[in-house]
Amino acid sequence: MYLTKEVKENIFEKHGKGKNDTGTAEGQIALFTHRINHLTGHLKINRKDYNTERSLVMMVGKRRSLLDYLKKKDIERYRAIIKELNIRK
């Protein structure tokens, strides 16, 4: 599978407060971004995979909700994560 325990720990260590801190908004946004990028590549090859397309749309919505929450709580953290992950708004 593309998302192993080591990959998750690496994402949370890089974007969160530590490798075991999975609850921060930045860590969750980074994980969603990694999964979204993977599914986007999958859909470029398999255009008629509508279940994956639906999952991708739902994941983008969840990431958007987390970004909106972070923007409301702390604008500096929001700007930092947007710049770090190259997410456009």
TAMO-V764011 format. One record per residue. OMEGA is omega as a letter, one per 40 degrees, with the letter a starting at -180 (999 if undefined). D_CENTER is the distance of its C-alpha to the mean C-alpha in whole Angstrom. Layout:
BEGIN
omega: <OMEGA:OMEGA>
d_center: <D_CENTER:D_CENTER>
END
This chain:
BEGIN
omega: <a:a:a:i:a:i:i:i:i:i:a:i:a:a:a:i:i:a:i:a:a:a:a:a:a:i:i:i:i:i:i:i:i:a:i:i:i:a:i:i:i:a:i:i:a:a:a:i:a:i:i:i:i:i:i:i:i:i:i:i:i:i:i:i:i:i:i:i:a:i:a:a:a:a:a:i:i:a:a:a:i:a:a:a:a:i:i:i:999>
d_center: <17:14:12:15:16:16:13:11:14:13:10:11:14:13:11:12:16:17:16:17:15:12:13:12:10:9:8:6:4:4:4:2:3:5:6:7:9:10:11:12:15:16:17:19:21:21:22:23:21:20:19:16:16:16:13:11:12:12:8:8:11:9:6:9:11:9:10:13:14:13:15:18:18:18:18:18:15:13:15:14:10:11:13:12:9:11:10:13:14>
END
